[in-house]
Amino acid sequence: MGKENTYLVTVWIILANICASFSSTPEQTLFGNNNSTEWLEDFTDIVSKFSLRTAEVPDDDLCYIVPGQPLTIPECEFNPETQTFVVIHGWTVTGLFESWVPKLVTALYEREPKANVIVVDWLTRAQQHYPTSAAYTKLVGRDVAKFVNWLQKTLDYPWEKIHLLGYSLGAHVAGIAGFLTNHKVSRITGLDPAGPTFEHADNQTTLSPDDALFVDVLHTNTRGSPDRSIGIQRPVGHVDIYPNGGTFQPGCDLQNTMMMIATTGIHNMDQIVKCSHERSIHLFIDSLVNAAEHQTMAYRCSSKEAFMKGMCLNCRKNRCNKVGYGVNKVRLPRSTKMYLKTRETMPFKLFHYQVKVHFFSSEKLDYTEQPMKISLYGTHDEKTDIPYIMPFLNTNSTVSFLLTTDVDIGELLMVKLRWEKDAYFSWSDWWGNSNFHIRKMRVKAGETQSKVIFSAKDGEFAYLVRGKDDAVFVKSKEDNMSRKEKTMHRLKMQGSLFKKNTA
C-alpha cells in the first residue's frame, strides 16, 4: 500500500523493536518443575479472570467463574451439557475490552444458543508495552490451562466440548493453554495470531497444530517482512486460511478507514492500523451468522500467485474447505495454506471463477497490463463489466485468471469479453485495429465445481478488438459431448484451423 501504511504498521510494532531486550520473560516457570502437573492445581497465582457472558448482556461481566471455587460454576449458570467457547483478547492500548468482544459473544450465542461463552480478562497484562504483553502470554496461557483443567475435572466435562478462540496475542495464549492442559481440547481457532516476537519462536510458546485436536487459523494482516508483520506469516495450524492473500483486506485502505473514523468518532483512530488485523474476527463472526446463505469457501494452493491465476479451485481430496466456524476438521500430514477473495463488508462471500482463454492472431502482437471488462450471465443473475487487468496478451497464448462476483449467477450461460483502450496514446490504435480471435473459453466455478466450455456465439471464432464491441461466447455443444466425441470434435477443429492458416 506504500509509505503511509508501512509507517502505520511500524508505529504499531515499534515498541517490539525498541524494547524487546527489556521485556520480562517468565518462560522459566511456564512448564513447572520436572514435568510435574501439580502446578495445575495451584490457583493462588492466577491473575486472569473468567467471565461467563450472557446472550442478553454480551458486553458486561456479570458473573466470574473462579478456579478453585466450585460454587461459582452454578452461580454463573454454567451449562455442563453443552459446549463451551473461551474467548481470549489480544494486546490493548486502552486497557478496555474492544468493541469486537460483545459482537463475537452475540454471534456465538446466535449460532449456539445453549452454549457457554467465557471471556478471559487479562487486560492488566495486555495493556503493557507490546514486548512485555507478548512475554506475559506465557503466564496467561498457564492461567487459562489451569482454568480449563479445573473446570473439566470438577464437572467431568468432556474435552471435546471445549473450543478456544484467540485473537492476536490471544491466539498464542490459546496455543500455550492447549499445550499445557492434561488433555487436548477439541479445537483452537487463531484469529490473525500476532507476528512480532512470535514469527520465529518455538511451538511451545506459540500457537501450533500440537495444541488441540484441530487448529484452524485466519491470517489477515501479514504484510511486510516477517519481523515487521502484525500478523504471523507462517502456518501455525492444521488449516491456515489467507483471505485476500492474507496481506491486506478490502476496505482497509487509508481513505475508507478515515471515512469510518469521521462517521463513528476519533476513538476509532486505531482502526487505521487494526482494520486488516481485526478483519479475522469479523470473518469468523460472518461464518457464525451468515453461513446458511453466505458460507465462504477457501481453496488449497501452493502460492497466492497461483491462486490469483484461478489454478486452485479444486475441491477433490479436501482441497477446499469452509471458512470459520463450520470448517471441516481435516488433519492433513502438514499445515495447509488456503486462499479466498472477500468483499469489503459483511457478508464477505464472493463467488470464485477460473477463466481460461486462448488467444490467436494472424499478426505478431505483444502487450502487457491490458484493461479488460468481463460480463457473466447465468440462470439466476448476471454481473456485467467486471474489470480485470490482463498481465500479458500476445499471439498464440493461453491466459488463466481468477474472477470473482458478489452475486450468485447460477449456471453460467453466456460470457462477454471486452478489450478496453489504454489510457495512454497507442500507435497501434492510430494505424489500425489490434485484434485477436478466440475459438473457445473455459470457465470453472469454485463454489459449484462446475466446468463449462464456451464457444463463439456467431461463427467459428469471436474477435477481440481493442476499443470495439464485446466478444460474445455461449455454452458450447462440446460441453455436452462424451469424451470420445470431444476428442473427435477437437481434431476436426484443429484441421479446420490448419486449412484456414494455409489458405
Beta strands, then each sheet from edge to edge (+ up, - down):
strand 1: 49-53
strand 2: 84-88
strand 3: 116-121
strand 4: 162-167
strand 5: 185-191
strand 6: 212-218
strand 7: 239-243
strand 8: 297-300
strand 9: 320-322
strand 10: 336-340
strand 11: 351-359
strand 12: 366-378
strand 13: 382-394
strand 14: 397-405
strand 15: 412-419
strand 16: 435-438
strand 17: 440-445
strand 18: 451-456
strand 19: 462-465
strand 20: 471-475
sheet 1: 1+ 3- 2- 4- 5- 6- 7- 10- 8+ 9-
sheet 2: 13+ 12- 15+ 20- 18+ 17- 11+ 14-
sheet 3: 16+ 19-
end
